[in-house]
Amino acid sequence: MITNKWALSVFLSALLSFTFPAPVVSEVIIYDSVTLPGEEVMLRAETRGGFFSKRGELVEFLVNGKSIGKNLSGTDGFAVKGFVPMKAGLYKIAARSGEIRDDGLLLAVNKKTKVVFIDVEGSVLEGPFALQVKPGSAKAVKKIHEKFPIVFLQKGLLGVRAIRSWLKKNEFPEAPVMPWNKGEIFKEIREKKLTIKTVIGGQEVIESAEVHQSHAFSFDSMEDAEVVETWDEIVKKLK
């Protein structure tokens, strides 16, 4: 078992090294958010040195290209800054530490707006090792995005930053990428009084949202979701 895990780890490291650039000596990562207009949201950025968090780094936060202030990263490597989006929409956020910068997204939606959550690993990736696009997924997600705001969920071994890069490379629409975190994302959404239109993905992600009585689509056979074979089916059924 240990040998198998070690081999898998080596394989994934090699695979990702060919797909995504290796981490730089120092970096800053900003995390996407979803919130309500008129309510303060805490923008979060993490400073790292290689694979380890760095404390005491000065981070400047920007929204739509304008600075909203600076803060130091704490002992956990995170710096935060409050921001209040005054209207619904997609805001471009960024964190800058010295010459290093990372860009992300803040989605502000009204309470009655229904949001579609897409599990990247469980619906648009053909397989976690191949990193191939599931046929028809990019085109279908664009059509869905014309009707509903969407949020991509990061669940597997690929980090948020890697998923952002992969989605952009494969021409998916611009939308927040947020950690699934064993279903905590859905609890946060409900606490903010936001509405989940549907969840598209794998069994674990869907089951974690089931307690919130959310509708779901899945390409896997399961009781808690409407099972589909293609993305075109989802587009036709999602009204």
HELIX and SHEET records of a PDB file:
HELIX    1   1 ILE A    2  THR A   19  1                                  18    
HELIX    2   2 VAL A  120  VAL A  124  3                                   5    
HELIX    3   3 SER A  137  LYS A  147  1                                  11    
HELIX    4   4 VAL A  160  LYS A  169  1                                  10    
HELIX    5   5 ASN A  181  GLY A  183  5                                   3    
HELIX    6   6 GLU A  184  GLU A  191  1                                   8    
HELIX    7   7 GLN A  203  GLU A  210  1                                   8    
HELIX    8   8 TRP A  231  LYS A  237  1                                   7    
SHEET    1   A 3 SER A  26  TYR A  31  0                                        
SHEET    2   A 3 VAL A  41  GLY A  49 -1                                        
SHEET    3   A 3 PHE A  52  SER A  53 -1                                        
SHEET    1   B 3 SER A  26  TYR A  31  0                                        
SHEET    2   B 3 VAL A  41  GLY A  49 -1                                        
SHEET    3   B 3 PHE A  78  PHE A  83 -1                                        
SHEET    1   C 5 SER A  33  THR A  35  0                                        
SHEET    2   C 5 ILE A 100  ALA A 108  1                                        
SHEET    3   C 5 GLY A  89  SER A  97 -1                                        
SHEET    4   C 5 LEU A  58  VAL A  63 -1                                        
SHEET    5   C 5 LYS A  66  LEU A  72 -1                                        
SHEET    1   D 6 VAL A 177  PRO A 179  0                                        
SHEET    2   D 6 ILE A 150  GLN A 154  1                                        
SHEET    3   D 6 LYS A 114  ASP A 119  1                                        
SHEET    4   D 6 THR A 195  ILE A 200  1                                        
SHEET    5   D 6 ALA A 216  SER A 218  1                                        
SHEET    6   D 6 GLU A 226  VAL A 227  1                                        
END                                                                             
